Amino acid sequence: MMTKPSIALSELLEKGADSDLLREMIQHGVQRVMEMDVENICAVSYGERSPERQNRRNGYRERLWETRAGSVNVTIPKLRTGSYFPPFLEPRRTAEDPHALRRVAADFGP
């Protein structure tokens, strides 16, 4: 018998320990996207010195992001000049469509 290459997202969420893994995966992906966004704004990677630098980082601020998979802690990079706020964390409102999880699960389900 072959191993099932993918698992329905709804099945994964129903499993307690696996939902922790899903939240960690979401957190890691979101953090990397924010890092890439800030690298584009600054025009250089973190810790890199370059005359092309357009801005500098100035620490992080924490925010709890409520998702269908549960609460995810994200650290949003701060900039010295201007500000950075990721578009998927729009002003303190539910960022997801309540039926989006079902649509995604249906697309990737058996």
BALUMTOR-427128 format. One record per residue (C-alpha): residue in three letters; y, x negated, z negated. Coordinates in Angstrom, 3 decimals, always signed. Each point is the difference from the previous one (the first is absolute). Last residue first. Layout:
// BALUMTOR-427128
+------+----------+----------+----------+
| type |        y |        x |        z |
+------+----------+----------+----------+
|  ala |        Y |        X |        Z |
...
+------+----------+----------+----------+
***
This chain:
// BALUMTOR-427128
+------+----------+----------+----------+
| type |        y |        x |        z |
+------+----------+----------+----------+
|  pro |  +13.313 |   +8.606 |   +1.851 |
|  gly |   +3.484 |   -0.340 |   -1.477 |
|  phe |   +2.755 |   -2.224 |   +1.332 |
|  asp |   +2.158 |   +2.681 |   +1.621 |
|  ala |   -0.970 |   +2.648 |   -2.555 |
|  ala |   +0.881 |   -2.340 |   -2.881 |
|  val |   +3.374 |   -0.679 |   +1.599 |
|  arg |   +0.693 |   +3.724 |   +0.420 |
|  arg |   -1.144 |   +0.761 |   -3.564 |
|  leu |   +2.222 |   -2.745 |   -1.405 |
|  ala |   +2.996 |   +1.276 |   +1.968 |
|  his |   -0.256 |   +3.520 |   -1.428 |
|  pro |   +2.348 |   -0.525 |   -2.959 |
|  asp |   +2.507 |   -1.805 |   +2.254 |
|  glu |   +0.886 |   -3.243 |   -1.678 |
|  ala |   +3.138 |   -1.629 |   -1.337 |
|  thr |   +0.493 |   +2.378 |   -2.905 |
|  arg |   +3.605 |   -0.471 |   -0.987 |
|  arg |   +1.841 |   -2.725 |   -1.823 |
|  pro |   +2.274 |   -1.238 |   +2.785 |
|  glu |   -2.110 |   -1.328 |   +2.876 |
|  leu |   -2.844 |   -2.320 |   -0.990 |
|  phe |   -1.434 |   -0.234 |   +3.548 |
|  pro |   +3.327 |   -1.353 |   +1.276 |
|  pro |   -0.140 |   -3.141 |   -2.150 |
|  phe |   +3.224 |   -0.696 |   -1.898 |
|  tyr |   +1.817 |   -3.265 |   +0.527 |
|  ser |   +3.540 |   -0.661 |   -1.109 |
|  gly |   +3.097 |   -1.863 |   +1.024 |
|  thr |   +0.488 |   -3.642 |   -0.887 |
|  arg |   -2.110 |   -1.578 |   -2.716 |
|  leu |   -3.127 |   +1.879 |   +1.074 |
|  lys |   -2.547 |   +1.827 |   -2.133 |
|  pro |   -3.722 |   +0.217 |   +0.805 |
|  ile |   -1.702 |   +3.258 |   -1.012 |
|  thr |   -2.920 |   -0.377 |   -2.375 |
|  val |   -2.507 |   +2.809 |   +0.432 |
|  asn |   -2.150 |   +1.711 |   -2.610 |
|  val |   -2.279 |   +2.619 |   +1.570 |
|  ser |   -0.626 |   +3.394 |   -1.582 |
|  gly |   -2.917 |   +1.967 |   +1.420 |
|  ala |   -1.890 |   +0.183 |   +3.312 |
|  arg |   +2.194 |   +2.890 |   +1.134 |
|  thr |   +2.963 |   -2.292 |   -0.622 |
|  glu |   +2.581 |   -0.323 |   -2.775 |
|  trp |   +1.922 |   -3.263 |   +0.227 |
|  leu |   +1.012 |   -1.615 |   -3.301 |
|  arg |   +2.869 |   -2.390 |   +0.482 |
|  glu |   +0.634 |   -3.534 |   -1.085 |
|  arg |   +2.991 |   -2.079 |   +0.908 |
|  tyr |   -0.278 |   -3.464 |   +1.478 |
|  gly |   +1.865 |   -3.299 |   -0.012 |
|  asn |   +3.146 |   -1.030 |   +1.869 |
|  arg |   -1.067 |   -0.896 |   +3.509 |
|  arg |   +2.445 |   -1.755 |   +2.267 |
|  asn |   +1.781 |   +1.008 |   +3.218 |
|  gln |   +0.634 |   -1.162 |   +3.563 |
|  arg |   -2.074 |   -3.197 |   +0.064 |
|  glu |   +0.330 |   -1.712 |   +3.410 |
|  pro |   +0.828 |   -3.355 |   -1.678 |
|  ser |   -3.544 |   +0.046 |   -1.383 |
|  arg |   -1.767 |   -0.451 |   -3.296 |
|  glu |   -3.231 |   +1.897 |   -0.532 |
|  gly |   -0.841 |   +1.334 |   -3.456 |
|  tyr |   -0.832 |   +3.494 |   +1.296 |
|  ser |   +0.045 |   +0.090 |   +3.796 |
|  val |   +3.184 |   -0.231 |   +2.074 |
|  ala |   +2.323 |   +2.371 |   +1.918 |
|  cys |   +1.185 |   +1.572 |   -3.296 |
|  ile |   -0.332 |   +3.537 |   +1.396 |
|  asn |   -3.221 |   -0.849 |   +1.837 |
|  glu |   -1.493 |   -1.630 |   -3.114 |
|  val |   +1.061 |   +3.104 |   -1.947 |
|  asp |   -1.959 |   +2.274 |   +2.349 |
|  met |   -3.025 |   -2.332 |   -0.095 |
|  glu |   +0.012 |   +0.039 |   -3.811 |
|  met |   +0.289 |   +3.806 |   -0.004 |
|  val |   -2.997 |   +0.308 |   +2.345 |
|  arg |   -1.992 |   -2.421 |   -2.178 |
|  gln |   +0.761 |   +1.995 |   -3.149 |
|  val |   -1.035 |   +3.236 |   +1.717 |
|  gly |   -3.318 |   -1.468 |   +1.120 |
|  his |   -0.787 |   -1.443 |   -3.439 |
|  gln |   +0.926 |   +3.226 |   -1.789 |
|  ile |   -2.047 |   +2.149 |   +2.386 |
|  met |   -3.014 |   -2.279 |   -0.437 |
|  glu |   +0.415 |   +0.091 |   -3.778 |
|  arg |   +0.213 |   +3.796 |   +0.090 |
|  leu |   -3.200 |   +0.158 |   +2.095 |
|  leu |   -1.809 |   -2.338 |   -2.391 |
|  asp |   +1.005 |   +2.176 |   -2.939 |
|  ser |   -1.267 |   +3.008 |   +1.961 |
|  asp |   -3.315 |   -1.824 |   +0.279 |
|  ala |   -0.395 |   -0.002 |   -3.756 |
|  gly |   +0.261 |   +3.791 |   -0.231 |
|  lys |   -1.802 |   +1.175 |   +3.150 |
|  glu |   +1.604 |   +3.177 |   +1.341 |
|  leu |   +2.658 |   -2.029 |   +1.799 |
|  leu |   -2.634 |   -1.797 |   +2.082 |
|  glu |   -1.618 |   +3.262 |   +1.019 |
|  ser |   +3.417 |   +1.368 |   +1.080 |
|  leu |   +0.612 |   -3.145 |   +2.045 |
|  ala |   -3.236 |   +0.527 |   +1.908 |
|  ile |   -2.105 |   -3.131 |   -0.026 |
|  ser |   -0.327 |   -2.440 |   +2.838 |
|  pro |   -2.735 |   -2.238 |   +1.371 |
|  lys |   -2.871 |   +2.206 |   -1.310 |
|  thr |   -2.867 |   -2.423 |   -0.469 |
|  met |   -2.755 |   +0.371 |   +2.551 |
|  met |   -3.442 |   +1.319 |   -0.906 |
+------+----------+----------+----------+
***
